[in-house]
Amino acid sequence: MNHKLKLLACSFFCTYATNIIAQNTQKINLQEAIDLTLKNSNNIKIADAKILEAAADVQQALDRKLPDVNVTGSYVRLSSANIKMANSQNINKTPAPNQAAYGIINASLPIYTGGKINYAIEAAKYLQEAAKLNAENDKQGIVYNGIKAYTNLFKASKTVSVIKDNLSASILRDTVFSRLEQNGILARNDLLKAQLQTSNIELALLDAENNVAIAMVNMNLMLGLPENTLLEIDTNFIQKQPTLQPFINLENAALQNRKDAQALGYQKKAAAVGIKIAHAEAYPNISLTGGYIAADIPKLITITNAVNIGVGIQYNIANLWKSNTKLTQAKAKQTQIMATENLITDGIRLQVNSDYQYYLLAQKKIDVYNRASIQATENYRITKNKYDNSLVTITDLLDADVSLLQTKLNVVVAQADAALAYNKLLATCGSLIPY
């Protein structure tokens, strides 16, 4: 029976090892992860498309300065047309054409539009700049999400490593306790308690490994890599101890650097121009016009070289008594943007305060957890000595072991959270790019 179990275990190990080898393994540091995230982000592609769309709007506004030329041509067949000419009494026979062809070319060049064209160009350029700034703001969020995913993968991997070390120690302890139990030195119940804790550690390891698998897939999708790629991350990124600037400097930097606030500034300028465009609706449009007409109706008339040129004026008289709803809408939009600008400013101040305090808290947690780790290590050593001298129960020993494991995990998580909190503060201040 034992031989069959060994063969089964060997077969399972070989299969597992083959699957691991078949997977691609790739070492990647944080900067490389950020670069790949930016390269493969669909949100970046959407933002770039919005910039192209805004550029097209600018070109469309510029094209309104150019002349419009329309060409119309037609050929028709006529059936038994009744034609009566003014001097038909002097004509022996009235013509009966059965076909007709004509062509018309009309051109129009705007001369005066009340400023609507120039205002439209100005507004489109402001909105183009806003689109660029919004794209930069999106990059800040994308880079932070990449760092967050990288940090989560680090925490999950380190958690697995710590639990594995603890599991190895627990299994070794069970082996020693099993021999003691067989020799009648250790109670059966105490052995079962130790083995139960080992089982709990195994369950914790399964959960931790599952978290690693999920974090790995998430990271691979974000980087544009195959889902089964095994990533080896660089753990040195949490060892950096950045110098934190005074809060007032961070807040001023956020108010100055945040791209979303800058983009809203351009949107406010575009809204102000929109009011000018609405005012310009009250003015007439004057255009230089020209055209050419050619027609041929066999047996009746032929027209060539009919060139015309002149000035056209268009004015909607209804503007004299209709309400200028476009002006009302433009003013309302400007009011909305100004209120939104105030909300964003208040939001930036609150975010900087919150992220700043959270980073300070994360640093304090590291100090506390480091002290707790030293205390838990010493507590386990003393408890182990007491247990070896039959001064405490096995329950006390196992509790001390659990506390030691928890403090080790807390230190790892606290270090990663502090690094992530610092990057979140940079993102809030608009300083995460370039990383």
C-alpha positions in Angstrom: 0.0 0.0 0.0 2.8 2.4 1.0 4.6 1.5 -2.3 1.5 2.4 -4.3 1.2 5.7 -2.4 4.8 6.5 -3.2 4.3 5.8 -6.9 1.2 8.0 -6.9 3.0 10.8 -5.2 5.9 10.5 -7.7 3.6 10.5 -10.6 1.8 13.6 -9.3 5.1 15.4 -8.7 6.3 14.6 -12.2 3.1 15.9 -13.7 3.2 19.1 -11.6 6.9 19.6 -12.5 6.1 19.2 -16.2 3.4 21.8 -16.1 5.7 24.2 -14.3 8.4 23.8 -16.9 5.9 24.2 -19.7 4.9 27.6 -18.3 6.9 30.6 -19.3 8.9 32.2 -16.5 9.7 35.9 -16.7 11.6 38.2 -14.3 10.2 41.7 -14.2 10.9 44.7 -12.1 8.5 47.5 -11.2 9.6 49.9 -13.9 9.3 47.2 -16.6 5.8 46.3 -15.3 4.8 50.0 -15.5 6.1 50.3 -19.1 4.3 47.2 -20.2 1.1 48.4 -18.5 1.2 51.7 -20.4 2.0 50.0 -23.6 -0.9 47.5 -23.5 -3.5 49.4 -21.7 -6.8 49.7 -23.5 -7.6 52.8 -21.5 -4.5 54.4 -23.0 -5.8 53.5 -26.5 -9.2 55.0 -25.7 -7.5 58.2 -24.5 -5.4 58.4 -27.6 -8.5 58.0 -29.7 -10.1 60.8 -27.9 -7.1 63.0 -28.7 -7.4 62.1 -32.4 -11.1 62.9 -32.2 -10.4 66.3 -30.7 -7.8 67.0 -33.4 -10.3 66.2 -36.0 -12.8 68.7 -34.4 -10.1 71.3 -34.7 -9.5 70.5 -38.4 -13.2 70.6 -39.0 -13.4 74.1 -37.5 -10.5 75.2 -39.6 -12.1 73.8 -42.7 -15.1 76.2 -42.3 -12.8 79.0 -43.4 -12.4 77.3 -46.8 -14.8 77.7 -49.7 -17.6 75.2 -50.2 -18.0 74.0 -53.8 -21.0 71.9 -54.9 -21.3 70.3 -58.3 -24.7 69.1 -59.6 -25.3 67.3 -62.9 -28.2 65.5 -64.4 -29.4 63.8 -67.5 -33.1 63.0 -68.1 -35.2 61.5 -70.8 -38.4 63.4 -71.8 -41.6 61.8 -73.1 -44.0 63.9 -75.2 -43.1 67.2 -73.5 -45.5 70.0 -74.3 -43.5 73.2 -74.8 -45.1 76.5 -75.7 -42.7 79.4 -76.3 -43.6 83.1 -76.1 -43.1 83.7 -79.9 -44.4 80.3 -81.0 -46.8 81.9 -83.5 -43.8 82.8 -85.6 -42.4 79.3 -85.5 -43.6 76.9 -88.1 -43.2 73.9 -85.8 -42.9 73.7 -82.0 -39.8 71.7 -80.9 -40.4 68.4 -79.2 -37.2 67.4 -77.2 -36.9 63.9 -75.8 -33.9 64.5 -73.5 -32.1 67.1 -71.4 -28.8 67.5 -69.6 -27.5 70.2 -67.3 -24.7 70.9 -64.9 -24.3 73.5 -62.1 -21.3 74.5 -60.0 -21.9 76.6 -57.0 -19.1 78.0 -54.8 -19.4 80.0 -51.5 -16.6 81.6 -49.4 -17.5 82.9 -46.0 -16.5 86.6 -45.5 -18.2 87.5 -42.3 -20.0 85.2 -39.8 -20.1 87.3 -36.7 -16.9 85.5 -35.5 -18.5 82.1 -35.2 -15.8 80.4 -37.3 -12.9 81.9 -35.4 -14.6 81.2 -32.0 -15.3 77.6 -33.0 -11.6 77.1 -33.9 -10.5 78.6 -30.6 -13.0 76.4 -28.6 -11.9 73.3 -30.5 -8.3 73.9 -29.7 -9.1 74.4 -26.0 -10.9 71.1 -26.0 -8.0 69.4 -27.8 -5.7 70.5 -25.0 -8.2 69.3 -22.4 -8.3 65.9 -24.1 -4.5 65.7 -23.9 -4.5 66.5 -20.3 -7.2 64.0 -19.5 -5.1 61.4 -21.2 -2.2 62.3 -19.0 -4.4 62.1 -16.0 -5.6 58.6 -17.1 -2.0 57.6 -17.3 -1.5 58.5 -13.7 -4.3 56.2 -12.7 -3.1 53.4 -15.0 0.4 53.6 -13.6 -0.9 53.5 -10.0 -3.1 50.5 -10.9 0.0 48.7 -12.3 1.9 49.4 -9.1 -1.0 48.2 -7.0 -1.2 45.0 -9.0 2.6 44.5 -8.7 2.3 45.1 -4.9 -0.6 42.7 -4.5 1.4 40.0 -6.3 4.4 40.7 -4.0 2.2 40.5 -0.9 0.6 37.3 -2.1 4.0 35.7 -3.0 5.7 36.7 0.3 2.7 35.4 2.2 3.1 32.0 0.5 6.8 32.0 1.4 6.3 32.8 5.1 3.5 30.2 5.4 5.6 27.6 3.7 8.5 28.2 6.2 6.0 27.9 9.0 4.5 24.8 7.6 7.9 23.1 7.3 8.6 23.9 10.9 5.2 22.6 11.9 5.6 19.4 10.0 9.0 18.9 11.6 7.5 19.5 15.1 4.7 17.0 14.3 7.4 14.4 13.4 9.1 15.0 16.8 5.8 14.9 18.7 4.8 11.7 16.9 7.9 9.9 18.2 7.3 11.3 21.7 3.7 10.0 21.5 4.8 6.6 20.3 7.2 6.4 23.3 4.5 7.4 25.7 6.1 10.7 26.6 3.5 12.9 24.9 -0.2 12.6 25.2 -2.2 11.6 22.2 -4.4 14.7 22.5 -1.4 17.0 22.4 -0.2 15.4 19.2 -3.6 15.8 17.6 -3.6 19.5 18.6 -0.2 20.0 16.9 -1.4 18.1 13.8 -4.6 20.1 13.7 -2.5 23.3 13.6 -0.5 21.9 10.8 -3.7 21.2 8.9 -4.8 24.8 9.5 -1.5 26.1 8.1 -1.9 23.9 5.1 -5.3 25.4 4.5 -3.9 28.9 4.9 -1.2 27.9 2.3 -3.9 26.8 -0.1 -5.7 30.1 0.2 -2.4 32.0 -0.2 -1.4 30.1 -3.3 -4.9 30.7 -4.8 -4.4 34.4 -4.1 -1.0 34.2 -5.9 -2.6 32.5 -8.9 -5.3 35.2 -9.2 -2.9 38.1 -8.7 -0.6 36.5 -11.3 -3.4 36.3 -13.9 -4.4 39.8 -13.2 -0.9 41.1 -13.6 -0.3 39.1 -16.8 -3.5 40.5 -18.4 -2.5 44.0 -17.4 1.0 43.5 -18.9 -0.3 41.9 -22.1 1.4 38.6 -21.3 0.1 35.1 -21.7 -2.1 34.2 -18.7 0.1 31.2 -17.7 3.3 33.3 -17.5 5.1 32.9 -14.1 6.3 36.3 -13.0 9.3 36.6 -10.8 9.0 40.1 -9.2 11.8 42.2 -7.7 11.2 42.6 -4.0 13.7 45.4 -3.6 11.1 48.1 -4.5 9.6 48.1 -0.9 13.1 48.7 0.6 13.2 52.2 -0.8 12.6 54.8 1.9 11.6 58.0 0.1 11.9 61.4 1.7 8.5 62.8 2.4 8.0 66.4 1.6 6.1 68.7 4.0 2.4 68.5 3.6 1.9 72.1 2.3 4.4 71.4 -0.5 2.5 68.3 -1.5 -0.8 70.1 -1.5 0.5 72.9 -3.6 2.1 70.5 -6.0 -1.2 68.6 -6.4 -3.1 71.8 -7.1 -0.5 72.8 -9.7 0.2 69.4 -11.3 -3.1 67.6 -11.4 -4.0 67.1 -15.1 -7.7 66.7 -14.5 -7.8 70.2 -12.9 -5.8 71.6 -15.8 -8.1 70.0 -18.3 -11.1 71.5 -16.6 -9.4 74.9 -16.9 -9.3 74.5 -20.7 -12.9 73.3 -20.7 -13.8 76.5 -18.8 -12.1 78.6 -21.5 -13.9 76.6 -24.2 -17.2 77.3 -22.4 -16.4 81.0 -22.3 -15.8 80.9 -26.1 -19.1 79.1 -26.4 -20.9 82.1 -25.0 -19.3 84.3 -27.7 -20.4 81.8 -30.4 -24.0 82.0 -29.0 -23.8 85.9 -29.2 -22.6 85.6 -32.8 -25.9 83.9 -33.8 -27.5 87.4 -33.8 -25.3 88.6 -36.6 -25.8 87.9 -40.4 -23.6 85.7 -42.5 -22.0 87.3 -45.6 -20.4 85.1 -48.3 -18.7 85.6 -51.6 -20.6 83.4 -54.1 -20.0 82.2 -57.6 -21.1 79.6 -60.0 -21.3 78.1 -63.5 -24.3 76.7 -65.4 -24.3 74.6 -68.5 -27.4 73.0 -70.1 -28.3 71.3 -73.3 -31.9 70.5 -74.4 -31.6 69.3 -78.0 -33.8 71.1 -80.6 -34.6 73.7 -77.9 -31.8 75.4 -76.1 -28.1 75.2 -75.3 -26.4 77.2 -72.5 -22.7 77.5 -72.0 -20.3 79.9 -70.2 -23.0 81.1 -67.8 -20.7 82.3 -65.1 -22.0 84.2 -62.1 -20.4 85.9 -59.1 -21.8 88.0 -56.3 -22.2 88.5 -52.6 -24.8 86.6 -50.5 -26.3 87.6 -47.2 -28.1 85.3 -44.9 -29.9 86.5 -41.8 -32.6 84.8 -39.7 -35.1 87.5 -38.9 -36.7 85.2 -36.3 -33.7 86.0 -34.1 -35.4 89.4 -33.4 -38.2 87.8 -31.4 -37.0 84.3 -30.5 -35.1 83.6 -27.3 -31.4 82.9 -27.7 -31.5 79.4 -26.1 -28.0 78.6 -27.3 -26.7 81.6 -25.2 -28.7 80.3 -22.1 -27.2 76.8 -22.6 -23.7 78.1 -23.0 -23.9 80.2 -19.8 -25.4 77.2 -17.9 -22.5 75.0 -19.1 -20.0 77.6 -18.0 -21.6 77.7 -14.5 -21.5 73.9 -14.3 -17.8 73.8 -15.2 -17.0 76.5 -12.7 -18.8 74.6 -9.9 -17.1 71.4 -11.0 -13.7 73.2 -10.8 -14.4 74.1 -7.2 -15.4 70.5 -6.4 -12.2 69.2 -7.9 -10.1 71.6 -6.0 -11.8 70.6 -2.7 -11.5 67.0 -3.7 -7.7 67.3 -4.4 -7.2 68.9 -1.0 -9.1 66.1 0.7 -7.3 63.4 -1.2 -3.9 64.8 -0.4 -4.8 65.0 3.3 -6.2 61.5 3.3 -3.3 59.9 1.4 -0.7 61.8 3.4 -2.2 60.7 6.7 -2.5 57.1 5.4 1.2 57.0 4.4 2.2 58.3 7.9 0.0 55.6 9.4 1.6 52.9 7.2 5.0 54.0 8.4 3.9 53.8 12.0 2.5 50.4 11.4 5.8 49.1 10.1 7.5 50.2 13.3 4.8 48.6 15.5 4.8 45.4 13.5 8.6 45.2 13.6 8.5 45.5 17.4 5.7 43.0 17.6 7.8 40.5 15.5 10.7 40.8 17.9 8.3 40.4 20.8 6.6 37.4 19.2 10.0 35.7 18.4 11.1 36.1 21.9 7.8 35.0 23.3 8.0 31.8 21.2 11.5 31.1 22.4 10.6 31.5 26.0 7.4 29.5 25.6 9.3 26.7 23.8 11.8 26.6 26.6 9.0 26.4 29.2 7.2 23.7 27.2 10.4 21.7 27.0 10.6 21.9 30.8 6.9 21.1 31.2 6.0 24.5 32.5 3.4 25.3 29.9 0.9 23.3 27.8 1.2 22.6 24.2 -1.8 25.0 23.6 0.5 27.8 24.9 3.2 26.7 22.5 0.9 26.5 19.5 -0.6 29.9 20.3 2.9 31.4 20.5 3.6 29.9 17.1 0.5 31.3 15.6 1.3 34.8 17.0 4.8 34.6 15.5 3.4 33.6 12.1 0.9 36.5 12.1 3.5 39.1 13.1 5.8 37.9 10.2 2.9 38.3 7.8 2.0 41.7 9.2 5.5 43.0 8.7 5.5 42.0 5.0 2.1 43.4 4.4 2.9 46.6 6.2 6.0 47.2 4.1 4.1 46.6 0.9 1.2 48.8 2.0 3.6 51.7 2.9 5.2 51.5 -0.6 1.8 51.5 -2.2 0.6 54.3 0.0 3.5 56.5 -1.1 2.8 55.9 -4.7 -0.9 56.7 -4.1 0.2 60.0 -2.6 2.3 60.7 -5.7 -0.6 59.8 -8.0 -2.9 62.2 -6.0 -0.3 65.0 -6.4 0.0 64.3 -10.1 3.7 63.4 -9.8 3.6 59.6 -10.4 4.7 60.1 -14.1 7.6 59.8 -14.9 8.0 57.0 -12.5 
